[in-house]
Amino acid sequence: MDYLKVAKEQFLKDYSLKEFPHEEIYIQKAVPFSDESMNYLNGTPFLNFVYFGKQLFISADPRIYDFAYKYAGHCKNELFRVFDAPNIFHLNNELEKYGYTVAHLAQYFLLDTNEIGKVDSSYPLELLCKEQIESLYGLGFDMALCGTTKGRRHDVLAIVCRIDNQIVGVAGCSNDGKDMWQIGVDVLSQYQRRGIGTALVVRLSKEILKLEKCPFYCCAWSNLASKRLARKAGFVDGWVELSAKPIEEDWIKKIRMLEG
């Protein structure tokens, strides 16, 4: 399976496009996400950037459409600069005029099946499915799980590592797309840097492949430890996304209060 092709096909569904853009910078006026979009996408985006390394796609509300296109155009020779300081502060200043802020700046990884399986682990790993996963909720592995086995987006599979009868690490995947399942991983701090997280992700990736789904991995742009884990597990760079959200969303207000 060509996982980049699968990801690009899902991208077309996410943004209601008929074909993959050929332009270096392609912008469209934002349209509502549909039932075929990734399950974590809902409503209508105010401003989203999706960057595949050569092409930059922009979905923009009409109020910020012209600014977004000019902003990207200033970075045309080095498109990755749209995500970089000090440019991004200029972008955020404009967003705040409309009550929005840069909320997500994430890097996505796709599996290289030629690399998976090179990590050998003697750690005891256990597969959990469906309702079995619910026993993990509330144990502190929130980075690995979306927190429900029901609803449109839910946890599908989980791999746990037990040491001395204690769960010390979890990797879980959610049905984010029809053919794309996202992996998350969480290991107790005292058990980190032992290869447990990598072993969990490798095993979970293999389970996802058995079900003929495309595993993908996402982390914050600046999360170096998570990036290293992804690459050790056999994942390679896929694309980068930036999205703006209303400043009034509860989780954003909480962060701003902490910063203040």
CORHU-V326638 format. One record per pair of residues at least 12 apart in sequence whose ideal C-beta (glycine too) atoms are under 7 Angstrom apart, sorted by sequence separation. I is the first residue (numbers start at 1). J is the second residue. If there is no record, write none. Layout:
BEGIN
I;J + I;J
END
This chain:
BEGIN
8;20 + 32;44 + 75;87 + 158;170 + 159;171 + 171;183 + 172;184 + 185;197 + 31;44 + 47;60 + 145;158 + 158;171 + 217;230 + 30;44 + 45;59 + 47;61 + 58;72 + 88;102 + 158;172 + 171;185 + 16;31 + 30;45 + 46;61 + 134;149 + 157;172 + 185;200 + 30;46 + 56;72 + 133;149 + 157;173 + 170;186 + 185;201 + 47;64 + 155;172 + 156;173 + 169;186 + 16;34 + 131;149 + 156;174 + 169;187 + 183;201 + 217;235 + 14;33 + 130;149 + 155;174 + 156;175 + 168;187 + 169;188 + 221;240 + 71;91 + 154;174 + 168;188 + 47;68 + 153;174 + 154;175 + 183;204 + 83;105 + 133;155 + 136;158 + 153;175 + 169;191 + 183;205 + 216;238 + 13;36 + 14;37 + 56;79 + 153;176 + 168;191 + 13;37 + 14;38 + 133;158 + 145;170 + 156;181 + 56;82 + 144;170 + 14;41 + 67;94 + 144;171 + 145;172 + 169;196 + 181;208 + 10;38 + 51;79 + 129;157 + 139;167 + 144;172 + 146;174 + 163;191 + 168;196 + 169;197 + 201;229 + 205;233 + 26;55 + 30;59 + 141;170 + 171;200 + 205;234 + 30;60 + 64;94 + 127;157 + 128;158 + 171;201 + 24;55 + 25;56 + 26;57 + 27;58 + 28;59 + 29;60 + 30;61 + 169;200 + 173;204 + 198;229 + 202;233 + 23;55 + 24;56 + 26;58 + 127;159 + 128;160 + 181;213 + 183;215 + 197;229 + 201;233 + 202;234 + 27;60 + 29;62 + 49;82 + 126;159 + 171;204 + 180;213 + 21;55 + 64;98 + 125;159 + 126;160 + 136;170 + 179;213 + 180;214 + 181;215 + 182;216 + 183;217 + 198;232 + 63;98 + 161;196 + 173;208 + 179;214 + 198;233 + 21;57 + 29;65 + 125;161 + 126;162 + 180;216 + 182;218 + 124;161 + 27;65 + 123;161 + 124;162 + 11;50 + 133;172 + 145;184 + 161;200 + 144;184 + 27;68 + 143;184 + 144;185 + 159;200 + 27;69 + 143;185 + 144;186 + 173;215 + 143;186 + 15;59 + 142;186 + 159;203 + 185;229 + 141;186 + 159;204 + 25;72 + 157;204 + 25;73 + 47;95 + 157;207 + 25;76 + 157;208 + 24;76 + 47;100 + 46;100 + 123;196 + 121;195 + 125;199 + 125;200 + 123;199 + 121;199 + 125;203 + 119;198 + 119;199 + 127;207 + 119;202 + 117;202 + 116;202 + 116;205 + 116;206 + 111;205 + 7;110 + 111;215 + 4;110 + 110;216 + 3;110 + 109;216 + 3;111 + 108;216 + 109;217 + 108;218 + 106;218 + 107;219 + 39;152 + 40;153 + 106;219 + 119;232 + 39;153 + 106;220 + 107;221 + 119;233 + 105;220 + 106;221 + 105;221 + 118;234 + 116;234 + 115;234 + 107;227 + 109;230 + 112;234 + 111;234 + 112;235 + 111;235 + 112;236 + 110;235 + 109;235 + 110;236 + 109;236 + 109;237 + 110;238 + 109;238 + 108;238 + 108;239 + 107;240 + 108;241 + 106;241 + 39;175 + 40;176 + 39;176 + 104;241 + 105;242 + 38;176 + 39;177 + 83;221 + 104;242 + 38;177 + 104;243 + 102;242 + 103;243 + 103;244 + 102;244 + 103;245 + 101;244 + 100;244 + 101;245 + 100;245 + 100;246 + 101;247 + 99;246 + 100;247 + 99;247 + 95;244 + 99;248 + 103;252 + 96;247 + 101;252 + 83;240 + 83;242 + 10;177 + 10;179 + 10;180 + 6;179 + 7;180 + 6;180 + 52;239 + 51;239 + 50;239 + 51;240 + 50;241 + 49;241 + 48;241 + 49;242 + 48;242 + 48;243 + 47;244 + 45;243 + 46;244 + 6;214 + 7;216 + 3;214 + 1;214 + 7;238 + 4;238
END
